[in-house]
Amino acid sequence: CEHRADATAADMCVTDVTDDADDTDGPDDTDVADDTAVTDSDTTDTVECRRPRRTAAGRGCCWRPPPVPRGGRALPASPSPTVWRGPMDRREVLRAAAVASTGAALSPLARAHAAVGRSPSPSAPTDHPGAFWAPAAPANRTASERPSAYPITHVVVHVTQETFADTLAIFQNPARRVSAHYVVRSSDGSLAQCVRERDIAWHAGHWGYNTRSVGIEHEGWVDEPSFFTPALYERSAALTAAICERYGIPKDRTHIIGHHEVPGATHSDPGPHWDWTGYVRLVNLS
């Protein structure tokens, strides 16, 4: 793959974090670690990139313990266990059914995260409670004033094809020309925000969808379902529910889509192992 350094913001159509075996980049679409930016001009300044090998245990060969973000602040702790408060009401029974299909129970903290219908404050460090700020390089996103400049109508689900730490590093590298609004860590559901929701992240491989969607990356590989943990599903569903509440997005599969469903996409993420039925159910129960 190659990076085109002469791209402009209006030409950018970039996305996830690396290619999988069945996920070949096309002229309008890239994964994060593939590092292919799309332009209408000739290639100038190419950089070779490679997909990291994976061990038999399913981790990348370069996997390391989760990092401490810049400034030395520790990552947010995993949501606390749910405390039993007596017999379940009908809503809890329905939530238990969702757990049976996805293996992900919504904790009280996650429900609190989702119960936010307000528009985010421009002065707040992040748009979602519990997220920590890991800003993408300004060269990897487009400043905007959404939803007044562009309506936000979709949530796009991605899989990084890379480790959590390396995904954040890629977004912070101005030469990579790629970003997403959020990244969810597999092991504990920790949530990084890399681009403010009012701004345009370069994630969908389609400029129109970039302008009107929020992109969520999930640590893992499309062919390794072990990365899709209960913690990852829980935190992501709570986040998606909150985004839908903020912008009046219907909580359905027409508006919550995979990267592979973006028109013209050549990518397969989130892949066949992503539990769409359980995920959308969790979003609606958040």
N, C-alpha and C positions, 0 to 999 in steps of 0.2 A: 504494500500500500504506500501511498505517498501523501505528503502534506503540501498544499498549495499556499504559499505565503502571501500571494497577492490578492486574496479574497477580500471582499467588502462585506459589511454587515448584511446588506440586502441580498447578497448572493449566498449567505451561509445556510446550509441545510445539513446539519451534522447531528450525530447522536451518540449511541451507547458506548460501552467501554471496551470491548474488543470483539473480534469476529469469532464465531464458532464455525465448525466445519461446514455447516449448511447455510451460512449466513454471509454471502458475498456482497461486498459493497457495490452499489451502482453509482451512476453519475450524479445522483441527487441525495446520497444517503451514506452515512458512515457510523461505525461504532466508535466509542470513546478511545479505546486504545488502538483502534485501527488508524486513527489520526488522519483520516482523509477528509479534507475540506473541499467543498464544491464551489467552483467559480465558473464564469463564462470566459475566462482568459486562459492563456497558455500556462503550463506548469513552469514555475521558476524555483528553485530551492526545494529539492525533494529530500525527504528523510525516511530511511528505512525503519520499519517497526515490526516487532515480532510478538506473537502471542506467547505468554509464559506457559511452560509445560506444567502439567498437574501431576501430583503424586497419586499413588494408589488410594491414599486416604481421601482424595477428592479436593485437596487444597492446592492452590498454586504453589509451584516450587519456591516462589519468593514470598510465600505467606509468612507473616510475622505477627506477634501479638498486637492487638489494636493500639494505635498510637495515641499520644496525648496531643491535642491540637495546639496550634501556635499560641504562645502566651502561657503555656504550662497548665491550663485548666483541664481538669480531668473530664472524661466523657460522662454524659448523664448516666445515672444508674438505671438498670432495667426496672420496668414497672414492678411495684410491690405485688405480692400474691393477693389474690382476691380473698376477702374475709367473708365467711359465711354469716349471713344476717337473718337466718330464718327461712321459712318455706319460700320457694321461688314463685314469683307471679308469672303471668302469661308471657311477658317480655323476656323473662329469664329462661323460661322453657324454650322459647324460640331461639334465644341465644345459644342454649345448650345444643340445639339441633345444628346450628352453624358450626359449633365446636366439633361435633361429630364428623362433619364433612371436611373441615380444614385442619382440625387439631389445634386451633388457635382460639383461646378464650379471651374476651375483651376484659381487661383489668379495669378497676375503677379509674385509674389514672388515664388509661386510653379513652374511656368514655368521656372523661372530663376534657381531654384534648379535642374530641370530636364535637363537643357541644358548644361550638363557637360559630355563630352566624354573622359576626361583625366583620367588616372589611379591616384588613390589617393596617396598623398605624405606620406611616412612612418613617417615623422616628424610632420605632421598635427595632431591636437588634435582629429579630427573626419574626416571621409571620405566623409561626405555629408554636404553641406551648411545648416545651420540652426539647425543641430542636436547638442544636448549637450552631453557631455561625462559622462556616468554613468557606469564605468567599471565593468564587471563581475569578480568574483574572479578568479585568475589564475588557481585554481584547477577545474574550471568549463569550461575550454576551452583548446584548443591545439594550441600552437604557431606554425606558419607556414610561408611560403613565397609564398602564392598564388598570382597570377595565375601561377607562374613559377613552384611551387611544385605540384600543382593540378590545372587543368583548372576550371574556374567558369562557369558553363553551365546552372544553374537553379536559380530561385527565389522561395522559399517555403513560402507560406502564412499560418500563424497560427492565432488562437484566444487564448488569454491567459487563459481563464477560471479563471480569477483573476483580481483584481484591478491593475491599472498602478503602484501605489506605492509599492504594495506588490510584484509585478512581479520583479521590480528592486531590492527589498530586497532579494528575492529568488536567483536572479542571483549573488548577492554579498555575499551570504552565501556559504562558501566553502564545507559545508556538503551536499549541494543539488545536485551537479553534473549535472547542466543543465544551458543552456544559449541560447541566440539568438543574432544575430548581432544588431537588432534594435527592439525598442518597440514604438508603436504609441498610443498616448493617445486619448480616445474617445471624450472628451468634446471639445477640441480645436485643435487636430492634432499635439500637441507637440511631438517632436521626440527625443528619447534617443538612443544613440549608446552605446552598451555594449561590443561588441567585434569588433576589427578592421576587415575589410573585408579580409585582407591578412591572418588572423588567422581562425581557424576552431571552429565554435560554435557547441555546442551539442544540436541540436534542431530537427533533422529529424527522429530520431529513426532508422537510417540506416547509418552505418559509411560511405559507399560510397557516399551517398547523402550529408552527413555532409561535406565531403571533397570538394565537387564541387558545393555547393550552398550557397546562402546568405539567412538567415532566418529572416523573419519579423514577429514579434508578434503584434497583435492588441488587445487593451484592450476590454474585453467584454466576453460574453458567447454565445455559438452557438445557444441557444434557445431564445435569447433576441435581436432581430434585432434593437432595439432602440439604442444599443451601436454603430451600424455601421452608424455613422453620416457623413454628407457631409465633415466636416473637416478631419475626419479620412480617408475617401476615397481619398480626394484630396491630402493630404500629402503622403499617402502610394503610390498612383499612380505616383506622381512626383519622389519619392524615387526609385520605381521599374524601372521607365523609365531611370533614371540616371545610375542605376546599369547595366541595359541592354546595355546602350551606352558604359559604361566603359569597359565591357568585351565582347562585340559583341554577346550578347544573343538575339535571336529573340524575339520580343514582342508578343508572342502568347501563347495559352493555353498548348502547348506542353512543353514549357520551364518556364512558370509561373504557378506553380501548388499549390494545397492545400496540407496540411499535410496528408490528407486522401488518396492522390494519390501516396505517396511514397510507393514503393513496400514493402509489409509485414506490412503496417501500420494497427493499430487497432483503430485509432482515426477518428473522424468525422469532425474535424475542417478544414476549417472555417465554415462548416455547410450549411444547405439549404437556409439560409437567406442571404448569401453573394452573391452580385450581380456581378457574373463573367463577364457577357456581358458588363455591364457598366464599370466595373473596367478595363478590358483589353482595352476598347475603350479609357478611360481616359489615360491609360499608353501610347497608341499610339498617342494621341493628345498632350502629354506633350512635 
